[in-house]
Amino acid sequence: MEPSWHGRRLDAVTETDGRVTVLAGGVGGARLAHGLDLAGAELTVVVNVADDVELHGLAISPDLDTVTYTLAGLADEERGWGVVGETYAALEALGRLGEDTWFTLGDRDLATHVVRTAALRAGEPLSVVTARLTAALGVRPRVVPVSDDRVATLVDTAAGRLGFQEYFVGRHHADDVVGLVYDGIESARPAPGVIEAVEEADVVMIAPSNPFLSVEPVLGVAGVRAALASTRARRVAVSPIVAGRAIKGPAAQMLASLGHEVSALGIARLYSGLVDVMVVDERDAHLAADVAALGPEVLVTDTVMGGTDGRERLAREILAAVRG
């Protein structure tokens, strides 16, 4: 199936020379950002920090690291997290010393956390540390945490309130989510350059990330949602739900347990008023008219990013579409 607007065909895909900002978290955000980088976009990636955690005395930023490793060509693509070719000698030693090792940390990954932790303890903000780490790994796009302040997603379940990593990794996101709290978000300030990245971009994309775990903790930081609502950029969201299922992670389960329709239309309702273009998979083409009735234009295409070629293809299709 050829990519199409609701009601008309797309023109041929060409290069982009505009400024693109992606609001991202998790594997879907990392892969779309990688595709945009491969397509030559002048790219800024604003990344969720609400799943950050301290373990073994180290400051760990899973979404920042997933985005960074993916852009650097270091990501373990099979697992969707960590570094390819990883070893686990340090983790095994921690276990022998009596430490709980439910959160898997590889040896190369640990180096990132050691450097980050030392810099943060020396007084550097997370955004400065992130810029240094991405430069050291040869990452071309600008990767910036949405905030230098602490924000933590807390997950309410039948088992009680859980820290995000306990819910997601420790319990394998098996619990039904009945509520979410973004602890600290009311006082969190955007990191330097975040608001400008949204206001001054030519295109702003909400990645196919979990809308509750990855996107809302970005939009909820002071000024970010307002900047997205008022920017003159073309605003795009890519649905993380395809044919009623999440490509990866608990997005579908969370939509259902929080009372939302588990579909691309359900995602479009969450972003109503914030996007000009909604990108849905060709398997959801039958929903295009209903999505368009909410206000955005609809791009129907293959949204499953299989390998680097698939990422670049999707990025180029979206960029061509929004240039119109």
DANOR-V13161 format. One record per backbone hydrogen bond with DSSP energy under -0.5 kcal/mol. CO is the residue of the C=O (numbers start at 0). NH is the residue of the N-H. If there is no record, write none. Layout:
co/nh
CO/NH
CO/NH
This chain:
co/nh
2/9
3/299
4/6
4/7
7/4
17/41
18/201
18/202
19/43
20/204
21/23
21/45
22/206
23/47
24/28
25/29
26/30
27/31
28/32
29/33
30/34
31/35
32/36
33/37
34/38
35/40
36/39
38/15
40/42
41/19
42/141
43/21
43/45
44/46
44/143
45/23
46/145
48/51
49/152
52/54
52/59
54/57
57/54
57/59
59/52
60/64
61/65
62/66
63/67
64/68
65/69
66/70
67/71
68/73
68/74
69/72
73/83
74/76
75/79
75/80
81/75
82/85
86/106
87/91
88/92
89/93
90/94
91/95
92/96
93/98
94/97
101/103
105/109
106/110
107/111
108/111
108/112
109/113
110/114
111/115
112/58
112/116
113/117
114/118
115/119
116/120
117/121
118/123
119/122
124/127
124/128
125/129
126/130
127/131
128/132
129/133
130/134
131/135
132/136
133/138
134/137
140/142
141/44
141/143
143/46
145/190
151/182
152/163
153/155
153/180
154/156
154/161
155/177
155/178
156/159
159/156
161/154
162/166
163/167
164/168
164/169
165/170
166/172
168/171
170/173
175/157
175/177
178/155
180/153
180/182
181/184
182/151
183/186
183/187
187/221
188/147
188/148
190/193
192/196
193/197
194/198
195/199
198/231
201/233
202/20
203/235
204/22
204/206
205/237
206/208
209/213
209/214
210/215
214/217
214/218
215/219
217/220
218/224
220/223
220/224
222/226
223/227
224/228
225/229
226/230
233/203
234/275
234/276
235/205
236/238
236/278
239/241
239/246
241/244
244/241
249/253
250/254
251/255
252/256
253/257
254/259
255/258
260/262
262/266
263/267
264/268
265/269
266/270
268/271
270/273
270/274
275/296
276/236
277/279
277/298
278/238
279/300
280/283
281/284
283/286
284/287
286/290
287/291
288/292
289/293
290/293
290/295
291/294
296/277
297/5
297/299
298/279
298/300
299/3
300/281
300/302
302/304
303/305
304/306
305/309
306/310
307/311
308/312
309/313
310/314
311/315
312/316
313/317
314/318
315/319
316/320
317/321
318/322
319/323
320/323
